[in-house]
Amino acid sequence: MTTYLVAIGLIFALLAGGIAVQNLYRRFAARHPELGPFREEKGCGNCSAGSGCATACTPSRRD
């Protein structure tokens, strides 16, 4: 039972840490506009076709 609770806590901490890093990056980009605009994550994040591949991420339909 302890392992189960530790695993849940660790997953929650990793997700919260990822959100915190994203917020830090957003604030850093706002304070330093000379470095370029803040780049939001888009798409499924699973594309092999490169960034901005909205069509490659959608599942193909076989009719």
Secondary structure, 3 states (H helix, E strand, C coil): CHHHHHHHHHHHHHHHHHHHHHHHHHHHHHHCHHHCCCCCCCCCCCCCCCCCCHHHHCCCCCC
